[in-house]
Amino acid sequence: DTAVSQTPKYLVTQMGNDKSIKCEQNLGHDTMYWYKQDSKKFLKIMFSYNNKELIINETVPNRFSPKSPDKAHLNLHINSLELGDSAVYFCASSQDIGAAGELFFGEGSRLTVL
Amino acid sequence: LAKTTQPISMDSYEGQEVNITCSHNNIATNDYITWYQQFPSQGPRFIIQGYKTKVTNEVASLFIPADRKSSTLSLPRVSLSDTAVYYCLVGAAGFDSNDYKLSFGAGTTVTVRA
C-alpha cells in the first residue's frame, strides 16, 4: 500500500488550460502539504493543511487553489496554466505540523506546460 | 532568506565515507535538523533527525556541534545506490509563519562511482 499517492504522475498540457492533481494519504496524518520542485531541485512549500484547514499559503499565484475534502485528501487545482508552472509537484503528509515531524512524500506529478 | 546552505554536489567512490555539511547559522532553540534523500523520479524520504551531539541509525550518522550552527550527515561505505540528492531541513514542531522552515534548499547531489 502506497502511503502517499498522487495522480497523475505525468501531465502534459497547453498554456491557458486548467488542470488538477490529486493526493491521498493512508497514514492517518493530520497535516498535508503541496511542494513545487523546479529544475534546479529547489523544493518549495506551497500550501499546508491541518485537519482540512489551510494553515500555510505561501507566495503562490491565485491560479493555484488547494482543496481538502477530508484529512486524507489534498488536491491541487491550477487555472490558466503558464510555462513557468512546469515543474514537479509533490504532495506530503506528516503527523504533526512543522519541520520537526517526519514528512512522507508522494512520488511526484511532473507537469509540463507547452 | 536562505535558511540552510549545502554544497551543490559531491563525488565519491564505492566503499568510501561521504560527509555532507549543512550550514544553518540562524538555527533557533526549538529547531531540529532533519536530512532527506531523494532518488530520481521519487519523492524525498526521511533519513535521520537530530537536535544535538550525534545520532546514528542503520543508514547514516548525524553530527551536530555544540553551537548547532552546522550539521554533518555521514554516509558510511557508500554504494552506487546511494547516488541521490540529499537535503537538510531545519525547523521546529508546530506552525511557523516563516515559510522557509518548511522549504528545502537545492540539496547536495551525491554521485557515487564504481
Interface residues (C-beta under 8 A of the other chain):
Chain A: V4 Y33 K40 K41 F42 L43 K44 I45 S48 N50 I55 I56 E58 T59 F90 A92 D96 I97 G98 A99 A100 G101 E102 L103 F104 F105 G106 E107 G108
Chain B: N30 D31 Y32 T34 Y36 S41 Q42 G43 P44 R45 F46 Q49 V85 Y87 L89 V90 G91 A92 A93 G94 F95 D96 D99 K101 L102 S103 F104 G105 A106 G107 T109
